[in-house]
Amino acid sequence: MLEDYKADIDRYVVTQSGSWLYLVLTKQGLWALAEYRFSHWVRTKVQIPMIKQILKTVGFIWHKIIEIIAGIDIPATTQISKGFYIGHFGGIIINQDVKIGENCNISQGVTIGVGGRGENSGCPVIGDRVFIGPGAKIFGKIKIGNDVAIGANAVVTKDLPDQAVAVGIPAKIVSYKGSKDFILYRDSISKIESKNV
């Protein structure tokens, strides 16, 4: 839990060039991630039933406060890898069965949820270093590859391969330039600096 949250904070430090303490105190995305990381840890790691129930209750109350203050709903059962970055708060809803890879960016007004019927019903599995633009909607039992960029207000209901750039309603692939210009994290900065030397 703590290592993943440190990686989340580091994404904010690299992206916004502020002190970690200032960012933790002022960024609603980090508030929501603190609550999510805590609640996910309680559900997956705490084994003593009585303590687990008390901590789940604390997490539930904290979750509701975050929903009201920040407009961000990330259930504890969602699987989000380290380095998650929420660019702006508000209108972010992620289904409890969604899986999201490392160093992904999500913008305001994004919904990632269940779609389809019968055997085709399910939630997205999102790869590493994916950029999801403002207002995008991603539904169904689909796979989003690594280094994908999803444009503002796009509606994605089908698989997207690695490095795809998808825009529109329904989303269509317009290039394979990927998300590298949108995703900043410590290793990517090191690679850029070494190329410039």
Sequence and secondary structure as in RCSB ss.txt:
>XXXX:A:sequence
MLEDYKADIDRYVVTQSGSWLYLVLTKQGLWALAEYRFSHWVRTKVQIPMIKQILKTVGFIWHKIIEIIAGIDIP
ATTQISKGFYIGHFGGIIINQDVKIGENCNISQGVTIGVGGRGENSGCPVIGDRVFIGPGAKIFGKIKIGNDVAI
GANAVVTKDLPDQAVAVGIPAKIVSYKGSKDFILYRDSISKIESKNV
>XXXX:A:secstr
 HHHHHHHHHHHHHHH   HHHHHHH HHHHHHHHHHHHHHHHHH   HHHHHHHHHHHHHHHHHHHHHH EE  
TTSEE S  EE S SSEEE TT EE SS EE TT EEE B SGGG B  EE SS EE TT EEESS EE TT EE
 TT EE S B TT EEETTTTEEEES  STTT   HHHHHHHHHHH 
